[in-house]
Amino acid sequence: MGSLFLARHATTEASAAGRNLGRRDDPSLAAEGVALAERLGSAIALELDDLPRPGSGALRIVSSSALRC
C-alpha cells in the first residue's frame, strides 16, 4: 500500500489578511509561510525516511508551480 501526503500552500500576506487569492494572483510566501514550509519539509523528510522503497520509481512528488507553494 502506498502513502499520500497532501499540503496546501503556506501563509502569504494576502492570506494572512483574509483575502481569497483565486487563481490569478501568485504572491510569494510571507516570513511565517516560509517558516511553515521549512517545518513541513522537515516533517515530510522524516516520514520519507521511514517509507519502504520497493524499487526505482516508487516515489513521486507533484507540486504546483505557484510561488506560494
N, C-alpha and C positions, 0 to 999 in steps of 0.2 A: 504494500500500500504506500502511496506517495504522501508527501507533505505539501501543504499550501500555506503561504504567508501572504496576507493582504495588508496593505498600509495605505492610508490616504496621505495627501501632501501635508507638510508641516505648516506652521504659522507664517503668514505674511502680514505686512502692516494692514492690508485691506481686510483680511480675515479676522485679525485681532480687533478691528473696529466694527466687525459685524456686517461687513459688506459682502454680498454674494459676487464672486468674480466671474462666473459664467465661463464661456469658452474663449472669449476674445482677449481678455486681459491675462498677462502672464508675468506678474511681478516676482522678483526674487524673494527668497526666504528672508524673514526678519531674523535678528540675532537669536531670538528664542526658538525660531524654526530651525535654524542651523544646529543649535544645541540639541533639539529633539531629534533631528535627523541623525546626528552623530550617535546619540544614545540608541536609536533604533538600529543603526548599522552595527553597533557593538553587540546588541542583543541577538540580531539575526546571525552574526558571525558565530556566536556561541552555539546557537541552535544548529547551524550548518555543520559544525564540527561533530555534533552528535548523530547526524544522519548517516545511515549506511550508504555507501557508494557502490552499487552493484555493477556498474560498467560505464564506459565512456558515454557521454551524452545524457547521463542520468539527472543532471542539474540544468534547469532552465531558469533564467532570470528575465523578466519582462518589466519594463519601466516606461513611464511616459517621458516624452521629450520636454515637458513643461519645466520651466526654471524652478517652480515651486515644489517639484517632486524630488 
